[in-house]
Amino acid sequence: MNSQAQLASTEAQGDLFGLPATDIRPVARKRPLANVYDWQSAFERKVTASAQSDMLQATNTAPVITTYKSGACNRSDVLGYIQSGSAIGVCVMDTSKPVRAILGQYATDNGKIFVDSGAFRAFMAQQKDPTAPDIDFDTVLELYHDIIDASHAPANLLVVAPDCVGLQQRSYDLLVEYKRELNLLYHKGVQIMVPMQKGELSVSDHYRRCAALLPFDFVAGLPSNAEALSPAEVREFMRECQPPAAHFLGCSERDVLHMCLHDSPNTVLSCDATQLRKHLGKGRLMTEMQQQILSDSLTHIIDGQSLTHIGIDERFDETDFLGYLSLELERFSNAQRKALCKAFDCSPRSLYQAVESDELWTFLSEHSFGQPERVLQQFFMEACAKQISPKVRSHVVAQLAQSNVI
């Protein structure tokens, strides 16, 4: 067909649909679906990498080095680490009173807990703003006691003594100031770490004067982040002082720790590392895993299925919620009542009056353009999401921690 014939055919097609030929457009290609983060494949890759690392370490006959999983502060993350049986590291200034009680109970159940004072965070804040306040160690010690008093096994607690990052003499002065309080902690059975800051004295000499000051054995803390000790300084200290125990602050298990075992074979070594935060955020494993499992869980609820596969035993039944709404409202928390009133744009008083007069559905229909079921279904799913989201987070943390990803 020549070009004129093709044009005539095109014009005829345009007339067939009642459109001018100039309005005919080529059919647009379908846009590809948005890429969905494949958390399962990412998880498997990280598990494999972790397993390979564990195999290499298994060939080492040296004693086990305890690694505390740091970075947890909220209840969901702490519970996730507890579910995985991990040694946990927290900054005491980031913990709530309920979390401190949970940590104390975990120590009773033979869980190992490292409790930092927050001195490093105060140091970092002052690097950005020199007027940022110093840490209040009186408050820190009070919070330590919250955890200790909640535990029947304080020997599983390792707490950091007052110090000032990068300031050796100031750190020593704080030990002098808080010597009595630290001695009290020790006699309660708590392990105490004293960070070895660099300064005018060598690290070994500073350790010796701290040992002369304090009437108990302590864990030598070796900084690995800000104002860190070099590997050479660490090894020299270990060879000279042979401390009973040493902890590498802010450091995952590295070659230098195993070298230290050779330099001081009777020293009990530990470290703490924050792996959790690097997996948080859009397009990162932990966040994407949590969001997709939460979405799948809500689909399970809609389909009437249980959530026991992710460790949630509660029963969520939309039919019961809608069928026994008046009874359900009596069990609502204040926050839930406020949320329901917001959904229907009504006052709590008017809602209660409708319940008492047995006109609840009429009232809700008037406040939802005749579609109370739709509004209630949305409210129910949002309430379910809010309730199970922390438990999904704990489940995700437990899975990642058990596989040594975080």
ZATORDREN-145704 format. One record per residue: residue in one letter; x, y, z of N, C-alpha, C, O, CB in turn. Coordinates in steps of 0.05 Angstrom, whole numbers, plus 5000, padded with zeros to 4 digits. Each point is the difference from the previous one (the first is absolute). Last residue first. Glycine has a CB too. Example, Ala and Ser with C-alpha at 12.3 -4.5 7.8 and 13.67 -1.06 7.14 Angstrom:
BEGIN
S525749555142501650245001498550225014501050225004501449654953A498248985042498250245000501850245000502150005013494149775012
% end
This chain:
BEGIN
I543048366241500350245016500949915028500450175018496050084956V503449104963500150224981500250265015501450194991495849554976N502049315066502550165003500350214978502250074993499949545029S490549764999501649944976502650165000501649994981494349914994Q497750235094500649715000501849924977501649825003494050105019A501250974981502049965020500849705002502349935003495950465023L494949894915502650104991502249945020502349944992495350424982Q493549405049500949854977502850084991501749844994493550114992A500750555083500749735009501149834977502049865003494550175033V500050824945502550035014501049725009502449944997496350525019V492849584945502150054980502750025014501949884990494850364981H495849675085500349764984502350034980501749824997493450075008S502150865044501549825017500649744985502249895002495650315038R496850424915502750105003501749815017502349944993496050545002V492649354999501349934974503050095001501849864992493850184983K499050225096500649715002501349904974501749825001494450125031P501050974973502349955018500749705002502449945003496350465023S493649814921502550114989502449965018502149914991495250424984I493149465042501949794994502750104990501949854999494149874990Q496850885037500449815022502149804993501649925018493750144995K501950594923501450145023500649805022502150025013495550404976A497449274938502750074991501650125023502349945004496150134949C492449775060501649755000502950054993501849895012494149864974A498250975010500449925028501749755001501749975017494050254997E501550074902502150185010500649935029502350025009496150344960M494749174990502549924989502350185010502249915005495449924955F493550375067500949745011502749924990501749915015493549964988F500750914962500850045027501149745012502150005013494650374992Q499449584911502550144998501250055028502449975004496150254953Q493049405039501949814989502850134998502049885007494349894968L496450785050500849825022502149794991501849935014493750135006V500750534916501750155019501049825022502350025008495150404982R496549214949502550064986501950155019502449935002495250094954E493749785074501649764998502750064988502149905009493849824987P497450965010501549955025501849764998502149995012494150225013Q498450434909501849784996501649945025502550015000497850114952G493350635030498549754996501849764995499149794991497450474991F506950625039498650014974498749734994500049924976503250445008S500949855100501749874981498849994972500749844983501349895054H494050565049502650135000502049874980502450045002496850075046E491849574966499650294995502750154999500250214988495449765036S504249114997499250034972499750304994500850084978496949485023L504150195088502349974983499450044970501650104985500349585049F490950335028501850235005502549984982500750204987497749825060T495649264953498750234987501950255002500350154981495149665030W507249415034500449984971498650234985501150094979499149415026L499150475091502750034991500350004969501250174989500349625054E491150215029499850114973502750044987500450184984495450055030D501249535081499849774981499550104971498549884985499749845053S503850805044497350004990499449784979497949994987502150505021E508649625032498149975022497249994991498349875012504950375017V503749934908500249735010497949955022498749795000506350204990A495950874976498849834979500149715009498149844995503350484970Q502750335089497150035001498749824980497849885006502750595009Y508849574984499149855023496950025003498749805007505750295016L499850424909500249714995498949845023498649804995505550294976S496550845039497849934982500149704992497949874997502150604985R507049875071497550015015497649924983498349845008503650525020P506949724935499749765016497350005015498849795002506250195004S495550554901501150035027499749745016498049854995501050645004C502349594890498050045021501450025027502449955002494149794971D506449974932499750295004497850065020498150154994503549934959F502249055018497250074994499450305005497750084998501149455014A510050125002499249874975497250084992499450034976503749595034K500350665073501250154978499249894974499450154981504549965048C493549435047498550254998501150174978498550144986500549845063L505749244971497449934988498350264997498750034979501549515041A508150545024500449944972497449934986499650094977504949745034K495450315082500550254986500449954970499050164984503150035058R497049065012497550144999500350274985498350084984500349715060Q509149704973498349874980497350144997499050044978503349525031A503650725059501250074974498349884977499650134980504949895041N493349765068499350284994501050084973498750154985501549965064S498048874960501650195016499050284993498650044980505449645022F489449454989501850184987501650165020499050075022497949964939R495749335053502749915006502150194987502449955004495949584998E492350604987500550015029502849925007501150085021494149814986L501650064904500650275008500650025029501550175009495549994954E500149024999502850064994500750285010502250045010497649664950L491350015045501749875021502950064995501550045019495149604985S497350684933499550145025501749885023501050145017494349954967L505049514928501450265002499650135027501950115012497549944939Y499249035002499750065029501350275006501550035020498549484991G499850164899497549895011499550075029497750015009502949624959L507350644984497750144989497449895014498250165005504249914951F505749525068500250285006497550154991498950175015506149804981D496049124982499350045029500150295007498350105015503649454996T500950244903497249945003499050045028497950125005502549554958E508950405016498450244991497049965004498650185007505149934960D504949465084497749914985498350254994498750115017501349435004F509950065023498850254988497849914982500449884979504050385024R502249325082498049954979498850264991499050165017500049385002E511150195029497450135002498349934976501049954978501150425048D507349364987497949815007497250135001498049865000505449895026I506850354925497850165010497649825005498949884982502750544994G507349364981500150025029497850185013500450095023504449844972I496549794912501950215006499950065030500850225009498749984945H494949135009502549954986502150225005502449954995495049804971T493450285066501849855017502749944987502049965014494149845008L495350694953502750114997502149865017502150115006495850334983S491849294960501550075024502750114993500949994977496749655048Q493350464912502149815008501450105025499950235007500749644944G492050534992499249855024502149805008499449815015496050244971D504850654943499249734992499249825023499449764996503650294965I500250835055497750034982498949734992497649964998504250474985I506249575065497850085017497450034984497949905008505250345023H505049604923499149765015497650065018498149845002506750004998T499250884956498649834981499049745013497849914995504950284967L502950365087497350134998498349854980497649975004504450475008S506949294997498549935024497250124999498149875009506250115017D501950244906499149724997498349925024498049854997506050044975S500150955032497950004979498949724996497549974998504850414980L505049705081497650135011497750004980497749955007505250345022I505449414942498849805018497550125013498049855004506549945004Q500550784938498749804984498749785017497949904993505350194970Q501750625079497650104986498649794984497549995000504850454997Q505949335048497850065019497550104985497849905006505650225029M504349734914499149755010497650055019498049854999506649954997E500050944971498349884979498949735010497749944994505150284971T503150235093497650164996498249874980497649985004504950435007M505949195004498349985023497450154997497849905006506250055022L502750064899498949745007498050015023497749904997506549904987R496951044952501949855016498549765013497650015005505250415003G493250314938501849844983502149845015501949904988497350444978K496950445089498849914975502049864982502250104996494550285006G505249605103499650204979498849884975500149764996503750515023L502949245056497650155002499850214978502050124992498049815058H507449464973497949864985497350155001498049894991504449675018K505550715038500750024972498049854982500150024976504750015038R494649995084499350254987500650014970498650134985502250095058L501449015016497250044995499450244982498549984981500649805063Q509449904996499549924973497150064991499450014976504049635030T504550585075497350084991499749934970501150134983498750245051A506649235052499950104973497150064993498249855006505949894981D503649975098497350074993500050134972501850154994496849905055C507849215017499850244984497150064995498349835005506250084973S503449445085497350054990500150254983501950155001495849635039L509149445019499650214981497050024992498649804998506150154985V502649675098497349954989499350244982500050235010498649495030T511549894988498150225001497449924986500049894978503850445022N504649155006498149965022497950225003498450005018505249755005P503750234910498249774996498049965023498049864995505649934980S502250984977499149985028498049775001497650055002503250445008D503649684908501750175018499349975029501850025017498550304946H494649234971502749895000501850165019501749885014497749974938L492050455035499849745014502849875001500649865019494650094967C503850834964500150065029499849755016501149985022496950464969M500949514916502850055006500450055030501949915012498850284942H490649745014501349745001503050025005501149825013495350004955L498750975020499149875025501349725003500749925022494950334974V506050274925501550105023499149865026501649975018499050474958D495049394941502449865003501550085025501349845014499050114937R489350225054502150044979502549845007500249885021497950584969E490849735039502249825004502050024976499349924978497749765049S497551194995499249734995502549825003502250105003494050044966C501950835080501749854981498949724997499449865020504650414994G494150495052499350074973501549864979500850124979498050325038L505749445072497750174998499550084970501750114987499150075059F504048985008500550184978497550164994498049894990505549804991H500549795112497750044981500750204980501050225006495749665030A508149405043500150244984497750004980499249804990505950215014A499549475094497950024979500350264985500950205011495949525016P509950005036498249765002497850004978499349794990501550215059P508850474931497650055016498249755002500049844981500150645005Q509949784985498649745003497450035016499749875021504849894976C503150894976498250005024498549745005499349945022500250534970E507049704933501250115025498249945024501049935022501250424951R495049394939502549855007501050095027501049845017500250114935M491450505011499349735008502449845009499949855019496350174949F505150864998498650005025499449725010500449945023497650514965E505649654926502050065020498850005028501249905019501350384947R491749614962501649765004502250055021500649835016498450034937V495650875021498449805013501749765007499949905023496050264953E507950524972499650095028498549795016500649945023499550544962A500849384923502749975013499850085029501149865017501250234940P490150024988500549725005502649965015500349835018497150054942S498151065056501049854976500449715007500349945024501950484958L490550245066502749905003500849854975498349864988501250105062A493150874952500549715003503049945005501750154992494449764978E497350895022502449995017500949715005500749925022497850515000A492449494937501350265005502349975019499849855020495850384971N501948884987498850204982501450265004502350034991493349745010S506349445051500549934973498850194980500349964975499849575040P503350325098498550154980500849924971502349974994497350415038L500549055062501950104979498550134978498749874984504549765027G495850045101498650084975501950124980501450195007494449885019A504949215061501350224987498550064973499849824983504750065038V491749695074500549944972501250254987499050225002497149454996F505150085109498250114980500749914972502249904996497150505034D502249395086500849954972497950114981497649985005504949605009F499150875083498849764988501149974972501150194988494749865039P505250735035500549765016498749754989499049835015501350475024L503950664916497649855004500549745015501849854992496350364966L509250395022497850165011497649835008498950035022502750364951A506049254981500850075027497850155015499849995024505050034961A494149764924499949755016500850065029499049875018502049864941C499750974979497249945005499749755017498249985018500650224937R509850035018499050195021497049965005499150045022504550294965R500449144945501149935027499150195021499449925023504649894955Y493650354932498749765010500949945028498449935018501149894935H504950865001497450095008498449775012498650035020501450324944D508349464999500350145025497350105010499550005024505250144963S495549444929500749815021500250145027499149895021503349834945V496150794957497649855007500649815023498349965017500050084935S507750825045499649784982497449855009499250035023505849924967L495651085035501149755007499649794978498250034984501050075065E497350754938502750055006501549745008502349964993496450505022G492849334931500650255013503050035005501649894986493950125034K495149304947502850084995500550285013498150155004502049594953Q492649505079500450224982502950084997501649965019493950214994M498448975019502850095001500450224980500649944977500949605038P489350075042501350064975502850115003500550175018495049924963V498849235082501350275002501450054973502049874994498650095057M491049354991502050064981501150285004498550195004499349504963I496949505095500450284994502350044980502249885004496150245042Q493949114995502650044988500250304992498150114990502049414993V493750095100500150104973502850014990501950065015494050214993G500549495082500549784981500350094971500449834983497249885048K501350795055497449884992500449784980498149864993499750585016H509550065021499249825021497249904996499149815013503850445018Y500650384907501749755000499049805021499849774995504150504988L492250595015499249844977501549734999498849794996500150634979L503850215089497449895007498949824977498949795006500250625022N508850074957500549785019497449875009499949755003504350485012L495350544932500949774984500649765017499449774993502550544974E495850505075497749894986500749764983498649804999499450664999R508950015047498249875019497749874986499349775006502050575029K504950174913501149755011498149865018499749754998504950464998Y495050654949497949805002501049735011498749794996499050434966E508050555028497550125010497949785005498550025019502550404956V507449354986500450085028497350095012499349945022505550194968L495349684919500249755016500450075030498849875017503249894943L498050954980497349895003500049745016498249955016500550274941D509650175019498750165021497149905005499150015023503850394964Y501949224942501049905026498750165023499349885020505149994958S493650404935498849745005500949895026498549885015501450034936R504050885019497250055008498649745006498449985018501550434953Q508849544995500050105027497250055010499449945023505150264969Q496649504918500949805019499850105029498949865017504249974948L491850384941501250165022500749815023498349935016499050484971G498149314931502350154991501550165022502050124994495849904963V492349715063501449904977502350184992499750244997496049564987C500350025114499850214980501749934976502449985003496750375033D495449105052502550074986499450234981497750084996504149455008P493549715076500150284989502850064987502149935012494650215024A500448834963500550205021500050284988500550034975502249645051V491949444937502350174996500250225021498150135007501549794944V496249025050499350284998502650174998502149925010493650005016L499849024966502550144997499450304995498950074979503449515002L492349465058500050284991502850115000501549975019493950085000N501949075013499750004970499950294989499650034976498049535028A502950245090502549934988499950004969502050014987499149725054P491250405019501550244991502749944988501150174986496650085049A493149254988502649904991501650244989500650014976497449535012H492950525041501049835021502749884992501149835014494250065000S499051074957501349754993500849855025500750115021500950094937A494650705035498049824987501149734994498749834989499250574991D507450315058497949935020497949814988498549875014502250575008I506249914922501149825020497849905019499949765007504650484990I493450414938500449744988500949805021499149775001502150454955D497750665072497449904991500349724989498449825006500050654984H509350025034498749865022497249904993499149805011503550495020Y502350244906501349735004498549845022499549774996504950434989L493050695004498949824980501349735000498649804995500450604977E504550255085497249945009498749814980498649815008501150645014L508749894956500249805021497349925011499549775006505050415006V496050524924500949754988500049785021499049784995503850474972T495650635061497749884987500749734988498449815002499850654988D508850025047498149935021497649874989499049795011502750605017F504649984913500649725009498449925024499649765006505050294976D494450654934499450005028500449715011498249834997498550574999I508050124915498149805009499750015031502050065014499249654946D501051184982501349755008497949805009497850085007506450175006P493050534916500549945028501649745004499949824983495950425028A505050464904498349785008500749915028502450005007497149854945T504950844993498450085023498149775009498650045020501650434964P505749474939501650005024498450085025500849955023503150174949D493349394935499250245014501550015027499249865019496250154959K506649314960498450174982499350265013499950214986498249384994Q506749795069501650054977498650174980501250174986501049395020Q493550145071501750235006501950054977501050234997498649675051A494749344948498450245000501750255004499550214987496649535030M508049424990499450064972498350264998500350154981499949365008F501850175097502450094987499450084971500950214991501949495038A490449905021500550285009502450114987500050244993497949655051R500449214940498050174986500350295008499850184983497049435016F508649765045500850034972498150184985500850164984501349385018A495950225087502150204999501050044971500750234992500749645054G491649524993499350224982502250204997499550214988495849725024S504449195038499150245014498950224982498550175009504849725025D496448994953501750234996498850245013497650025004504149794952V497549075053498550255004502050244999501750035017494849735011F502049114946502050215002498550275001498450064982505249674993I493749175043499250274993502450195005501150015022494049894989K501248974980502250185005499450284990499050034977504249595020G490349535042500850164977502250195008500150115022495349854959N499649405077502749934990500750154974501949914986497649645036D492650585034499749764983502649924987500049854980495250285013T504450665059499249785018499849744985500749785011496850555017A504050444922502549925015499449775019501649825004500150664992Y491049894960501649854981502649915013501049784996497050474965Q496450335087498949734999501649824981500449765006495050425005G506850734992500649875026499149725001501449825010498350625012L498050084903502849935000500849865026501549805000499450594970I490449955024500349774982502949915000500649765000495550404972A502050635074498949775015500349744983500749795011496050515013R505650514935502049935021499149775016501649835008499850654994V492649864935502249864987502149925020501249794998497950464960P493650285073499249724994502249844986500349765006495150414990K506550755022499849845025499149724994501149815011498050615015S505850054893497750085017500149825025501449805001495850354959T511650144976498049805009497850125017500450195015503249474983D504650774965498049964979497749815009498149964985505550124981M504350135086498550254997497849974980498250174999505950085014V502249045003498050025021498350254998497750005008505349745022C501449684892500850245014497850065020497750034993504850164966V500248805005498250234999501450245012501849975016494149734987G505449184959501250255009498150234997498850034979505749795008I495349015021498950254991501650245012500849995023494649804974A504849084973501150195020499350284990500450064976503549625038S489649514954502550154996501050145025498450065018500350014935G493249355020502049915020502650144997502149905009495749674991S493550554951502349864986502149905020501849854992497450444968Q493350215071498949764987502249844986499949754999495850494994I506550605044499649805021498949744988500949785008498250595025Y502050364910502649895007499749795022501449805000500750634988G490150024988500949844978502749885006500449764995497150534974L498950325092498649745001500849824977500249765004495950475018V507450644979501149855022498649735002501449805004499650635020D495750164912502749914993501249835022501249794995499450614976S491050015045499849804979502749884993500349764997495750484985R503450505080499149745011499949784979500849775006496550495027N509850554955497149985004499249715008501549814996497750574971C509949815016499150185022497049985005499150015022504750304967A505849244956497249975007499450195023501550035019498549484967G508850404979498350164982497149975007498450164990504949794975S505049295047499350265009498150144981499449904978505050135046K499348965006498750124978498950275009497950015013500949544966Y509949865057497450115008498950144975501350164987500149905062T505949124963499450244985497250095008498049864995505050014967T505449455078497250095002499750264985501450205005498149585040I507649404939499950285007497150095000498649974980506050125000V500748905034497950164988500150295010500450055023496749544973P511949804999497550025015498050184986500850174984501849765058A504449574895500250195022497350015015497949934989505550344986T499349224943499549865025500150195024499949905023502049694957N495450494910501750125021499349865027497750005008502650454967T495049374945502649874999501950105021502149885006497250064945A492050435036499849745014502749854999500549835017494750154971Q503350854966500650045028500049745015501449975021496650484976L499749554912502850075003500750035029502249925008497650324948M491349595024501649774994503050065003501549845010494949994959D497350875039500049835024501749754996501349905018494150274993S503350414916501750135020500249835025502249975012496650484970Q495349284952502749964991502050125019502149885005496350124948A492550145063500749725005502949944991501449855014493850024981S501150984987500549975029500949725006501749965017494950394993A500849844902502550145006500749965030502449965006496750374957T492649345009502249844988502750125007501949865008495050004955V495450625062500349765016502349834990501649905016493450114994K502750744939501350085025500449765019502049985014496150484981R497049414925502850064993501650075026502349915003496250264952E492249675053501549764994502950054994501849855009494049944974F498450955027500449865026501749754996501849945016493850245001A501750294907502050155015500749875026502349985008496150444971S494649224971502549954987502350145014502249895004495550054952Q493750235075500649725005502749924988501649865012493550044989W500950974987501449975025500849715005502049955014495450445004D500350254898499949715005501649945026502349934999497349964951Y495051015010502549905012499649715008498249925014502950545004V493850004900499649945028502549885012501249814988493850125004N502350734917501649795012499449975030499950205015503749894951A489250254962502150115017501549765013498849805008498550625001L498149424897499250045027502350105017502349934994494349705001P502950614900500649775018499150065028500050235009503949654963R491150534942502250065018500649765018498149865009500750634991K497049484900499349995028502550065017502249904995494249764995R502350764911500949755013499250015030499950225012503949744955A490550554955502350035018500749735013498349835006500350655003V496949734892499449895026502550025018502149904993494549784986P501751054943500949725003499449905028500050165019503749934947R489850644993502749985012500949715000498349825002500850595027I493350334923500849725004502850005010501850124988495149724976D498250945009499849935028500949715006500149925023496250414980T503250094909502250125015499949935029502050035014498150344953A493049374971502449844997502350105017501749855009496950034945P491350295077501750084978502649845000500949925021497150554981L493149105037502150185008501550094975500249854981500349925063G492249554966499050275004502150205009499450205012496349594999F505249264965499650055028499150285006499950095023503649574986L498250064901498449785011499450055029497849925009504449774959D503550894982497250064996498349785013497850065009503250174948G508349655045499250235016497150064997498650055020506050144976Q499149164949499849905028499150225019498549965018505049704972A498350584921497549845001499649895028497850005010502749884942E507550575029497850195002497349855002498250095014504450244959T505149155013500150125027497650195003498850015021506249954980S496449664915499149805019499850115028498149955015503949694956A501750904962497149984996498849795020497950045011502750094940L508849975047498750245011497049984998498650075019505450204970Q501149064970500149985029498650235014498649975020505749784976A496650274911498049815007500049965031497849975012502749804944Q506150785006497450134998497849815009498050085013503750204949S507249395035499650195022497350144999498750045021506250034981N495848954952501650245000499350195022498049955014502550004936M499148955047498350245000501850255000501950025016494349735009
% end
